[in-house]
């Protein structure tokens, strides 16, 4: 009798998976997925998934924090994704079946880990699409408003009104958080940002049900249901729509780069990294979200003409193309306008508006709508196929794997995905789900990289991709030493703060804790070398001035201040808890360095795994805890249903 551990970690062999696929394709009267996708189609699907909500919504925020130096974050993220893409490519070549990281984990780790990653992938595809749906809604309403303004400018007396009321096109959670922020800022007599003031106006003017304002994101729901229908009716229709949308948005992006190049002011690139490396890394979630998608095409393995050859090529081609476009576009944008002006919803259109190119902003707005539509399409395509694979294995009810007799698509799974994305998109905001999506996806990437390390090494077969083997016995340790040395050399203060579990106090908290003499000293240090008129010293004016500084300026002033350490730094559990995730990464790095030395592990998967976990540490403890809660919910479902109905054990 096998023990509980044997049951939980029972693996599927590659031969078993391929035999099951053959049986499923020829069973149920040949009711199987249609194999119609080529390398070109897969590359287009990858680009469709990658270039979308990120480049038209979240990247502006990353540029705001990192300045022109955000290109380093694009490069770091691209390298992380490239390591993971190579590992995905080998798995896709070895196991050409729908299921992506879920199926790969079943082969490498066993059933319990496969379930965890399958449940985790919901965060990448379904929950990630909530962000995309919200982004689509924002872009669509912006596009309608631009059209509306143009129509009324040309026909002043027209009765046409394309504007969607604000209370029907916004996230209620976002408006609620803005309302709380407005109350806090006004209580502390601090300046209120224009966007927060605008959302406070909406909070007060929206229709109320009792004391609660009625605010929903209706366009996000409508587009989700439309895309769900398109995915439901077939892969051919989805492929054609995706290819057309990709062609259009690539043309627009090339146009944006070509025209924007002539409006670049190199003075905007100084300073190149205004908020230091910490400022660059603050955009991790936003930039990584802009890369999510290349792995989504692995869910279409059973719809590829030649998955073992074409899937690896499609992943790598799409990743390379998108990385080049991201870096060039970031340089053009931060050259056209100062990075401080890019933390707005439609930052691309706004950059051209500030340079007097109003005619192009309308085209960009339309392109943003089409780009986010294509991302919705690919992710709505991916989630049902994950569930289909889990259902085939008995871990979910059979209905999730049942194909529609006419359209040959997983109909029930597709409909459930539509509701799972559309309903939350009515209420949730992008910030919450962007972080959850990023941590879930990075976890999946890390497990795929780790899975490659567990697979037996085999000779490369013709037509099948293998991750190039580079022995990591000495290289992993050497690279760890180099990275640690560079971090200590270029960011000594941050390293010291980390080791002492302390952090600089925020400006408002600092100023409130200082005595009058210390306030004078801080004011002199803050305004030293500044040509503007010296202000009347008040706590409010000093706080406002400090808040306008970038991180490096604020840090330099505060560290030079001759006041007790306890007044400059926060310490204790609140700071240490924020560092826990990085300590976990340090421990994992030591373990992988030792394991690489003992077993001579392959360098590329090791670097992929470590780089994924490093990016996870930048997402903070709160998101780790939310992620753990999500996984616990999934494990409850697994032990209540999946473990009893696993096809691997039922057929044993």
NORZILIN-V966435 format. One record per residue. RES is the residue in one letter. PSI is psi in degrees with one decimal (* if undefined). Layout:
# NORZILIN-V966435
((RES:PSI) (RES:PSI))
This chain:
# NORZILIN-V966435
((X:123.2) (X:142.3) (X:173.3) (X:-36.4) (X:-41.1) (X:-38.7) (X:-45.8) (X:-33.8) (X:20.9) (X:130.7) (X:159.8) (X:133.5) (X:155.7) (X:-38.3) (X:-40.8) (X:-42.4) (X:-45.7) (X:-36.4) (X:-39.1) (X:-39.5) (X:-44.0) (X:-42.4) (X:-43.0) (X:-37.6) (X:-31.7) (X:0.2) (X:177.7) (X:45.4) (X:37.7) (X:24.8) (X:92.6) (X:169.5) (X:150.6) (X:127.8) (X:97.8) (X:-4.9) (X:132.4) (X:179.7) (X:-43.8) (X:-43.4) (X:-41.9) (X:-40.8) (X:-41.7) (X:-40.5) (X:-39.7) (X:-45.7) (X:-39.0) (X:-38.5) (X:-37.8) (X:-54.1) (X:102.0) (X:-112.1) (X:-34.6) (X:-55.2) (X:-21.1) (X:0.1) (X:-59.8) (X:-23.7) (X:-32.9) (X:-40.4) (X:-40.0) (X:-39.5) (X:-35.6) (X:-42.0) (X:-40.1) (X:-12.5) (X:-161.5) (X:-26.1) (X:-3.7) (X:-19.0) (X:-28.4) (X:-36.4) (X:-37.4) (X:-41.9) (X:-45.5) (X:-47.0) (X:-38.3) (X:-40.0) (X:-44.8) (X:-47.7) (X:-33.9) (X:-43.2) (X:-48.0) (X:-38.8) (X:-38.5) (X:-40.1) (X:-42.7) (X:-41.6) (X:-41.1) (X:-43.7) (X:-44.2) (X:-33.2) (X:-36.4) (X:-38.8) (X:77.4) (X:70.3) (X:150.0) (X:148.5) (X:-21.1) (X:-135.0) (X:-26.5) (X:-52.7) (X:-39.6) (X:-39.3) (X:-32.3) (X:-38.6) (X:-41.8) (X:-40.8) (X:-35.0) (X:177.1) (X:-44.4) (X:-40.4) (X:-36.3) (X:-42.7) (X:-45.2) (X:-44.4) (X:-34.0) (X:-41.8) (X:-39.2) (X:-37.3) (X:-19.3) (X:-33.2) (X:-33.9) (X:-47.2) (X:-61.9) (X:-53.7) (X:-36.5) (X:-33.7) (X:-17.3) (X:-41.9) (X:-44.8) (X:-40.9) (X:-40.8) (X:-41.3) (X:-42.4) (X:-44.3) (X:-44.8) (X:-45.1) (X:-38.8) (X:-44.8) (X:-35.7) (X:-42.7) (X:-44.1) (X:-40.5) (X:-39.4) (X:-41.9) (X:-42.5) (X:-42.8) (X:-41.3) (X:-40.9) (X:-45.4) (X:-26.3) (X:-37.5) (X:-35.3) (X:82.0) (X:-29.2) (X:7.3) (X:150.2) (X:-0.5) (X:131.4) (X:108.5) (X:0.8) (X:130.6) (X:127.3) (X:139.2) (X:-32.9) (X:-10.2) (X:4.7) (X:31.3) (X:156.2) (X:127.1) (X:-35.1) (X:-40.9) (X:-43.2) (X:-37.3) (X:-44.9) (X:-38.3) (X:-38.2) (X:-45.0) (X:-39.8) (X:-40.6) (X:-45.3) (X:-43.5) (X:-44.2) (X:-42.8) (X:-33.4) (X:-37.7) (X:3.2) (X:37.1) (X:155.0) (X:143.9) (X:120.8) (X:152.2) (X:-39.0) (X:-36.3) (X:-40.5) (X:-40.1) (X:-40.5) (X:-29.7) (X:-37.7) (X:-42.5) (X:-39.4) (X:-40.4) (X:-31.0) (X:-15.7) (X:152.5) (X:143.5) (X:141.9) (X:98.7) (X:-123.8) (X:2.3) (X:123.8) (X:140.2) (X:102.5) (X:121.3) (X:164.7) (X:79.7) (X:-43.1) (X:-34.1) (X:-39.9) (X:-45.2) (X:-46.4) (X:-34.6) (X:-44.6) (X:-35.6) (X:-46.6) (X:-37.7) (X:-41.9) (X:-42.5) (X:-42.3) (X:-34.4) (X:-37.7) (X:-6.9) (X:154.1) (X:-32.5) (X:-46.3) (X:-40.6) (X:-41.3) (X:-47.8) (X:-45.9) (X:-44.1) (X:-46.1) (X:-41.3) (X:-43.1) (X:-38.1) (X:-44.7) (X:-43.7) (X:-47.4) (X:-29.0) (X:-38.4) (X:-44.2) (X:-42.6) (X:-41.8) (X:-37.1) (X:-43.7) (X:-45.2) (X:-44.9) (X:-44.8) (X:-43.5) (X:-29.1) (X:-36.0) (X:-7.7) (X:11.1) (X:130.1) (X:108.1) (X:-17.3) (X:-26.4) (X:-13.2) (X:5.8) (X:122.8) (X:149.5) (X:-33.6) (X:76.0) (X:-30.3) (X:21.0) (X:-178.3) (X:-32.6) (X:-39.4) (X:-40.9) (X:-45.1) (X:-12.2) (X:-20.4) (X:13.3) (X:-51.3) (X:-41.7) (X:-43.6) (X:-41.5) (X:-37.6) (X:-32.0) (X:-15.7) (X:-16.8) (X:132.4) (X:-32.6) (X:-31.7) (X:-17.6) (X:-28.5) (X:-16.9) (X:-17.4) (X:-11.0) (X:19.9) (X:-37.2) (X:0.0) (X:11.9) (X:145.6) (X:-41.6) (X:78.5) (X:-36.2) (X:-28.1) (X:-41.3) (X:-34.6) (X:-48.3) (X:-41.6) (X:-44.8) (X:-41.8) (X:-50.5) (X:-41.1) (X:-47.0) (X:-38.3) (X:-42.9) (X:-47.0) (X:-46.3) (X:-36.5) (X:-45.2) (X:-45.0) (X:-41.6) (X:-48.2) (X:-46.7) (X:-43.2) (X:-40.3) (X:-40.7) (X:-42.1) (X:-45.2) (X:-49.3) (X:-13.4) (X:-30.8) (X:-42.2) (X:158.3) (X:141.2) (X:-25.9) (X:-11.9) (X:7.8) (X:0.1) (X:57.6) (X:162.3) (X:-50.2) (X:60.9) (X:-32.3) (X:-52.5) (X:-37.8) (X:-36.8) (X:-40.9) (X:-32.3) (X:-40.4) (X:-20.8) (X:15.5) (X:15.3) (X:62.3) (X:-31.0) (X:-29.4) (X:-23.6) (X:-33.7) (X:-40.3) (X:-41.1) (X:-41.6) (X:-42.5) (X:-41.4) (X:-38.0) (X:-39.1) (X:-46.9) (X:-40.0) (X:-46.8) (X:-28.6) (X:-41.8) (X:-34.6) (X:-44.9) (X:-42.7) (X:-48.6) (X:-42.5) (X:-36.2) (X:-24.6) (X:-36.4) (X:-44.7) (X:-47.3) (X:-30.9) (X:-26.5) (X:-49.7) (X:-36.1) (X:-44.6) (X:-41.4) (X:-36.8) (X:-39.8) (X:-33.3) (X:-1.0) (X:1.9) (X:-15.0) (X:159.2) (X:154.8) (X:-27.7) (X:-29.0) (X:-20.5) (X:0.1) (X:129.6) (X:144.8) (X:131.5) (X:-26.6) (X:-46.7) (X:-13.2) (X:42.7) (X:155.2) (X:84.3) (X:-51.0) (X:-45.2) (X:-37.6) (X:-42.5) (X:-44.1) (X:-40.7) (X:-41.9) (X:-45.3) (X:-36.1) (X:-27.7) (X:-47.2) (X:-44.3) (X:-50.4) (X:-31.1) (X:-20.5) (X:-30.1) (X:-34.2) (X:153.5) (X:165.3) (X:-35.8) (X:-45.0) (X:-50.7) (X:-20.7) (X:-46.3) (X:-42.8) (X:-40.5) (X:-44.0) (X:-43.9) (X:-37.2) (X:-41.7) (X:-42.5) (X:-37.3) (X:-42.4) (X:-44.3) (X:-43.9) (X:-41.4) (X:-35.8) (X:-42.4) (X:-43.1) (X:-34.3) (X:-37.5) (X:-35.5) (X:-25.8) (X:-16.1) (X:144.3) (X:140.2) (X:132.5) (X:159.5) (X:143.7) (X:128.2) (X:150.0) (X:131.3) (X:-1.6) (X:138.0) (X:142.0) (X:139.9) (X:126.3) (X:130.7) (X:120.1) (X:116.4) (X:131.1) (X:13.0) (X:-48.2) (X:-27.7) (X:-38.1) (X:-49.0) (X:-41.1) (X:-43.9) (X:-37.9) (X:-42.1) (X:-42.0) (X:-46.8) (X:-44.9) (X:-41.3) (X:-41.9) (X:-40.2) (X:-41.9) (X:-35.6) (X:-44.9) (X:-15.4) (X:52.3) (X:-42.4) (X:-44.2) (X:-39.8) (X:-41.5) (X:-44.8) (X:-40.7) (X:-46.7) (X:-29.2) (X:4.9) (X:55.5) (X:161.2) (X:149.9) (X:139.7) (X:144.8) (X:156.1) (X:-46.4) (X:-39.2) (X:-39.4) (X:-52.4) (X:-38.9) (X:-23.4) (X:-7.7) (X:152.3) (X:164.4) (X:-42.7) (X:-38.0) (X:-33.4) (X:-43.3) (X:-44.6) (X:-41.3) (X:-38.7) (X:-43.3) (X:-41.7) (X:-38.8) (X:-37.8) (X:5.2) (X:125.8) (X:2.7) (X:131.3) (X:-10.8) (X:162.3) (X:135.2) (X:128.0) (X:168.1) (X:129.2) (X:110.2) (X:157.5) (X:-38.4) (X:-44.6) (X:-38.7) (X:-42.5) (X:-46.7) (X:-38.7) (X:-43.9) (X:-35.6) (X:-23.8) (X:-12.6) (X:154.7) (X:170.5) (X:-40.8) (X:-42.6) (X:-46.7) (X:-43.0) (X:-43.8) (X:-43.1) (X:-45.1) (X:-38.9) (X:-25.4) (X:-9.0) (X:129.8) (X:74.1) (X:163.6) (X:145.2) (X:-36.0) (X:-22.3) (X:-19.4) (X:-27.8) (X:146.2) (X:148.1) (X:-173.1) (X:-162.6) (X:-37.6) (X:-36.1) (X:-44.6) (X:-39.7) (X:-32.5) (X:-19.4) (X:-5.0) (X:-43.1) (X:-36.6) (X:-34.0) (X:-37.5) (X:-41.7) (X:-41.5) (X:-44.6) (X:-44.3) (X:-39.1) (X:-41.4) (X:-44.3) (X:-45.2) (X:-32.3) (X:-44.4) (X:-45.0) (X:-38.4) (X:-38.7) (X:-41.0) (X:-43.6) (X:-0.3) (X:55.9) (X:155.4) (X:130.6) (X:-46.0) (X:-49.5) (X:-36.0) (X:-46.8) (X:-36.9) (X:-46.2) (X:-46.9) (X:-40.6) (X:-35.0) (X:-44.8) (X:-31.0) (X:-45.1) (X:-33.9) (X:-37.8) (X:-28.1) (X:-6.9) (X:-5.9) (X:157.4) (X:-37.2) (X:-44.1) (X:-31.7) (X:-44.7) (X:-40.9) (X:-39.9) (X:-42.6) (X:-41.9) (X:-42.3) (X:-43.5) (X:-36.9) (X:-42.2) (X:-42.6) (X:-40.4) (X:-34.4) (X:-44.1) (X:-40.3) (X:-47.2) (X:-21.6) (X:-30.2) (X:-54.6) (X:-46.1) (X:-27.4) (X:-24.1) (X:8.6) (X:124.7) (X:-26.9) (X:-36.1) (X:-34.5) (X:-36.9) (X:-3.3) (X:*))
